[in-house]
């Protein structure tokens, strides 16, 4: 198990400790990812589905690793001090430029700079700056320094190289090469984390960081309402559709934050050393990714519904985005509960399958009715969770 070095500043680096909370610089850093999530949704809509959905997933994966790597770094040392502060600013600027490249990442517009190459370069800057500063933040912890070096050689360097090859080839090969790159990165980091070396100094900080990124993704589902009706007059269908869309977002918030978020934080607090780091990796770094992806996909469905609010049917893109996004988010939340030792009733899995199957109806119903059905399904999940929680609390009290 890695030893915890002291909080003595090194090169302007102050080690983190139990009870640390999120800094304002981290919140500022997250603003770039608000823009990033919007760009991913636009990429999926403006392309040719289902290929554009796959491309959006690939880009979202890159964004997730960029964000997640700095969540780990800020847990190791205070983000608003010394060398880390400089790294966060550099990463924020590089990520913003990468976000500008997202719409053209797979379809270059003549006359500009190569968007795919720009995205890969900025991604490399973000990941390399993270690793370089992590070495300083590791201090005298040889196990952690070794893990950072191995991550650089076995994960980041090969991933960036594969991404560069994909950018050089262009479409139609680029999508598949980039998919291979993010798949490799997911596997390499997961296997590396199992070998030990990483540290989670503050369970409260780590849980809070991931709760905040869920809020950012939910914000995209709200922004999607405004984007969808940006060229429409204010009508009763628009108002009702907006209310239903917000209801869906509130339901997703309820599913994650009402009980589950505290359970996840407490589970992380109760563990130490390698066991804590492994739980953090599996529950937050890995299982939160499909949660975020599901929310973004739901936002895509909401935007499609609001943009075609007066049509006679929503269409397969919007319908299946709603059904698939909700199912993905709900499943990811359930899996986090299972990972910390909780249980999910069998009927819950049948209900999740019903949400996925509802895509058939959501695609053919008028957009307003599709939003109403999606809101009803999410509300039903929230009501069931509340009933189960109440029964559990009554049983404990008795």
C-alpha positions in Angstrom: 0.0 0.0 0.0 1.3 3.5 -0.9 2.5 5.7 2.0 1.0 9.1 2.4 3.6 11.9 2.2 3.3 15.0 4.3 1.3 18.1 3.4 4.6 20.1 3.2 4.6 22.2 0.0 7.0 21.0 -2.8 7.4 23.2 -5.9 4.3 25.0 -4.8 2.4 21.7 -4.4 0.4 21.1 -1.2 -0.7 17.5 -0.6 -4.4 16.8 -0.2 -5.9 15.3 2.9 -9.0 13.7 4.3 -11.9 16.2 4.4 -10.6 18.4 1.6 -13.4 19.9 -0.6 -13.6 21.1 -4.2 -11.8 24.3 -5.0 -13.1 27.2 -7.0 -10.5 26.6 -9.7 -11.9 23.1 -10.2 -15.4 24.6 -10.6 -13.9 27.1 -13.2 -12.2 24.2 -14.9 -15.5 22.4 -15.2 -17.1 25.3 -17.2 -15.1 24.2 -20.3 -16.8 20.8 -20.0 -20.3 22.5 -20.1 -19.3 23.7 -23.5 -17.8 20.3 -24.4 -21.0 18.4 -23.6 -22.9 20.9 -25.8 -20.5 20.3 -28.7 -20.8 16.5 -28.3 -24.6 16.7 -28.6 -24.2 19.0 -31.7 -21.8 16.5 -33.2 -24.3 13.6 -32.8 -27.2 15.6 -34.3 -25.4 17.2 -37.2 -23.8 14.0 -38.4 -25.4 10.9 -40.0 -26.8 8.6 -37.3 -26.1 6.0 -36.1 -22.4 6.7 -37.1 -22.6 10.2 -35.6 -23.7 8.6 -32.2 -20.7 6.4 -32.2 -18.5 9.4 -33.0 -20.1 11.4 -30.2 -19.4 8.4 -27.8 -15.7 8.4 -28.9 -15.3 12.1 -28.3 -17.2 11.9 -25.0 -14.7 9.2 -23.9 -11.8 11.5 -24.6 -13.4 14.3 -22.7 -14.1 11.9 -19.8 -10.5 10.8 -19.5 -9.3 14.4 -19.6 -11.8 15.4 -16.9 -11.3 12.3 -14.7 -7.5 12.5 -14.8 -7.6 16.0 -13.2 -10.2 14.9 -10.7 -7.6 12.3 -9.4 -4.8 14.9 -9.6 -6.8 17.5 -7.5 -7.4 14.8 -4.9 -3.7 14.1 -4.6 -2.9 17.8 -4.1 -4.7 21.1 -3.8 -5.7 22.4 -7.3 -5.6 26.1 -6.5 -1.9 26.2 -5.4 1.4 26.4 -7.1 2.2 24.0 -10.0 -1.2 22.4 -10.0 -2.9 25.8 -10.6 -0.7 26.3 -13.6 -1.5 22.8 -14.9 -5.3 23.3 -14.5 -5.1 26.6 -16.4 -3.1 25.1 -19.3 -5.4 22.1 -19.5 -8.5 24.4 -19.4 -7.2 26.4 -22.4 -6.2 23.3 -24.3 -9.5 21.6 -23.7 -11.4 24.7 -24.9 -9.5 24.7 -28.2 -10.2 21.0 -28.4 -13.9 21.7 -28.0 -13.8 24.2 -30.8 -12.5 21.3 -33.0 -15.2 18.8 -32.1 -17.8 19.7 -34.7 -15.2 19.2 -37.5 -13.3 16.3 -35.9 -14.7 13.8 -38.4 -15.7 16.1 -41.2 -13.2 18.7 -42.0 -14.4 22.0 -43.4 -12.1 23.3 -46.2 -10.1 26.4 -45.5 -9.4 25.9 -41.8 -6.8 24.2 -39.7 -7.0 20.3 -39.5 -9.7 19.8 -36.7 -8.9 16.2 -36.0 -5.2 16.9 -35.6 -5.9 19.9 -33.4 -8.1 17.8 -31.1 -5.5 15.1 -30.8 -2.7 17.7 -30.1 -4.8 19.4 -27.4 -5.8 16.1 -25.8 -2.1 15.2 -25.7 -1.2 18.5 -24.0 -3.9 17.9 -21.4 -2.9 14.3 -20.6 0.9 15.0 -20.6 0.5 18.1 -18.4 -1.5 16.0 -15.9 1.1 13.3 -15.7 4.0 15.7 -15.4 2.4 17.6 -12.5 1.3 14.3 -10.9 5.0 13.3 -10.6 5.6 16.4 -8.5 2.4 15.9 -6.5 3.4 12.4 -5.7 6.4 13.7 -3.6 8.4 10.8 -2.0 5.8 8.2 -2.7 7.7 5.8 -5.0 4.8 3.5 -5.6 2.7 6.4 -6.9 5.5 7.9 -9.0 6.0 4.5 -10.6 2.3 4.2 -11.3 2.3 7.6 -13.0 5.3 6.6 -15.2 3.7 3.3 -16.1 0.4 5.1 -17.0 2.4 7.4 -19.3 4.1 4.6 -21.2 1.4 1.9 -21.3 -1.8 4.1 -21.6 -1.4 7.7 -22.6 1.5 7.4 -25.1 -0.1 4.5 -27.1 -3.6 6.1 -27.0 -2.3 9.4 -28.4 -0.3 7.6 -31.1 -3.4 5.6 -32.2 -5.5 8.9 -32.2 -2.8 10.5 -34.4 -2.9 7.6 -36.8 -6.7 8.0 -37.0 -6.5 11.7 -37.6 -4.0 11.1 -40.4 -6.2 8.5 -42.1 -9.4 10.5 -41.9 -12.9 9.1 -42.5 -14.1 6.4 -42.9 -11.3 4.8 -40.9 -10.9 7.5 -38.4 -14.0 6.6 -36.4 -13.0 3.0 -36.0 -9.3 3.8 -35.2 -10.4 6.4 -32.6 -12.8 3.8 -31.1 -9.9 1.4 -30.8 -7.9 4.1 -29.1 -10.4 4.9 -26.4 -11.1 1.1 -25.9 -7.4 0.6 -25.4 -7.2 3.5 -22.9 -10.2 2.2 -20.9 -8.6 -1.3 -20.7 -5.1 -0.1 -20.0 -6.0 2.2 -17.1 -8.4 -0.3 -15.6 -5.7 -3.0 -15.5 -3.1 -0.6 -14.3 -5.4 0.6 -11.4 -5.7 -3.0 -10.2 -2.0 -3.1 -9.8 -2.1 -0.5 -7.0 -0.2 2.7 -6.5 -3.0 5.2 -6.8 -4.3 7.1 -3.7 -7.6 8.7 -2.8 -6.7 11.1 -0.1 -10.2 12.7 0.4 -13.3 10.6 -0.1 -15.4 13.7 0.3 -13.5 15.6 -2.4 -13.5 12.7 -4.8 -17.3 12.0 -4.5 -18.1 15.7 -4.7 -16.1 16.1 -7.9 -18.1 13.4 -9.6 -21.4 14.7 -8.2 -20.6 18.0 -9.8 -19.9 16.5 -13.2 -23.2 14.7 -13.1 -24.8 18.1 -12.5 -22.9 19.5 -15.5 -24.3 16.7 -17.7 -27.8 17.3 -16.3 -27.3 21.0 -17.2 -26.9 19.9 -20.8 -30.3 18.3 -20.7 -31.7 21.7 -19.7 -29.7 23.6 -22.3 -31.1 21.1 -24.9 -34.6 22.5 -24.3 -33.5 26.0 -25.2 -31.4 24.9 -28.2 -34.3 22.8 -29.5 -36.8 25.7 -29.6 -34.3 28.5 -30.4 -36.0 29.2 -33.7 -39.6 28.5 -32.5 -42.2 31.0 -31.2 -43.3 30.6 -27.6 -46.4 28.3 -27.8 -48.3 26.1 -25.3 -46.7 23.0 -26.8 -43.2 24.5 -26.3 -44.1 25.5 -22.6 -45.5 22.0 -21.9 -42.6 20.3 -23.6 -40.2 22.4 -21.6 -41.9 21.4 -18.3 -41.8 17.7 -19.3 -38.1 18.0 -20.2 -37.2 19.6 -16.9 -39.2 16.9 -15.2 -37.0 14.2 -16.9 -33.9 16.1 -15.7 -35.2 16.3 -12.2 -36.0 12.6 -12.2 -32.4 11.8 -13.2 -31.1 14.1 -10.5 -33.4 12.4 -8.0 -32.2 8.9 -9.0 -28.6 9.8 -8.4 -28.6 12.4 -5.6 -31.6 11.7 -3.4 -30.0 8.6 -1.7 -27.4 7.0 -3.9 -24.8 9.8 -3.8 -24.5 9.7 0.0 -24.2 5.9 -0.1 -21.4 6.1 -2.6 -19.5 8.7 -0.6 -19.9 6.8 2.7 -18.7 3.6 1.0 -15.6 5.4 -0.2 -15.0 6.9 3.2 -15.2 3.5 4.9 -12.3 2.1 2.9 -8.6 2.9 3.0 -5.5 2.4 0.9 -5.7 0.2 -2.2 -9.2 -0.9 -1.5 -10.4 2.7 -1.5 -8.5 3.6 -4.7 -9.9 0.5 -6.4 -13.5 1.3 -5.4 -13.0 4.9 -6.5 -11.7 3.7 -9.9 -14.6 1.2 -10.5 -17.5 3.2 -9.1 -16.6 6.8 -10.1 -14.1 6.6 -12.9 -15.7 3.7 -14.8 -19.3 3.4 -13.8 -19.9 7.2 -13.9 -19.0 7.3 -17.5 -22.1 5.4 -18.8 -24.1 7.5 -16.4 -22.8 10.7 -18.0 -23.1 9.2 -21.5 -26.8 8.2 -20.7 -27.6 11.7 -19.6 -26.0 13.3 -22.7 -27.9 10.8 -24.9 -31.1 11.8 -23.1 -30.3 15.4 -23.7 -30.0 14.6 -27.4 -33.5 13.0 -27.3 -34.9 16.1 -25.5 -33.4 18.5 -28.0 -34.8 16.5 -30.9 -38.3 16.4 -29.3 -38.2 20.2 -28.6 -36.9 21.0 -32.1 -39.9 19.0 -33.7 -42.5 19.7 -31.0 -45.2 20.3 -33.6 -44.5 17.3 -35.7 -46.7 14.2 -35.9 -44.0 11.9 -34.7 -40.6 12.2 -33.0 -38.6 9.9 -35.2 -36.1 7.1 -34.5 -33.1 9.3 -33.5 -35.0 11.2 -30.8 -37.1 8.3 -29.6 -34.3 5.8 -29.2 -32.0 8.5 -27.8 -34.5 9.1 -25.1 -35.1 5.4 -24.4 -31.4 4.4 -24.7 -30.1 7.4 -22.7 -32.5 6.9 -19.8 -31.8 3.1 -19.7 -28.0 3.7 -19.8 -28.2 6.3 -16.9 -30.5 4.1 -14.8 -28.4 1.0 -15.3 -25.2 2.8 -14.4 -26.7 4.1 -11.2 -27.9 0.6 -10.3 -24.5 -0.9 -11.0 -22.8 1.6 -8.6 -25.2 0.4 -5.9 -24.3 -3.2 -6.6 -20.6 -2.4 -6.5 -20.7 -1.0 -3.0 -22.6 -4.0 -1.7 -26.2 -3.0 -2.3 -28.9 -5.0 -4.0 -31.4 -4.2 -6.8 -34.8 -6.0 -6.9 -35.5 -8.2 -9.9 -38.5 -6.2 -10.8 -36.2 -3.2 -11.3 -34.3 -4.9 -14.1 -37.6 -5.7 -15.8 -38.6 -2.1 -15.5 -35.3 -1.0 -17.0 -35.9 -3.3 -19.9 -39.4 -1.7 -20.3 -37.8 1.7 -20.5 -35.5 0.5 -23.3 -38.3 -1.1 -25.2 -40.3 2.1 -25.0 -38.1 3.4 -27.7 -40.5 1.8 -30.2 -43.3 4.0 -28.9 -41.2 7.1 -28.3 -40.1 7.1 -32.0 -43.7 7.0 -33.4 -45.5 9.2 -30.9 -45.8 13.0 -31.3 -42.8 14.6 -29.6 -45.0 16.1 -26.8 -46.4 12.6 -26.0 -42.9 11.1 -26.2 -41.7 13.6 -23.6 -44.7 12.8 -21.4 -44.1 9.1 -21.6 -40.4 9.5 -20.8 -41.2 11.8 -17.8 -43.7 9.2 -16.5 -41.2 6.4 -16.7 -38.6 8.4 -14.8 -41.1 9.5 -12.2 -42.2 5.9 -11.8 -38.6 4.8 -11.1 -38.2 7.6 -8.5 -41.5 6.7 -6.8 -40.4 3.0 -6.6 -37.0 3.9 -5.2 -38.6 6.1 -2.6 -41.0 3.3 -1.6 -38.2 0.8 -1.2 -36.1 3.3 0.8 -39.0 4.1 3.1 -39.6 0.4 3.7 -35.9 -0.2 4.4 -35.8 2.7 6.9 -38.9 1.4 8.7 -37.4 -2.1 8.9 -34.2 -0.7 10.5 -36.2 1.4 12.9 -38.3 -1.6 14.1 
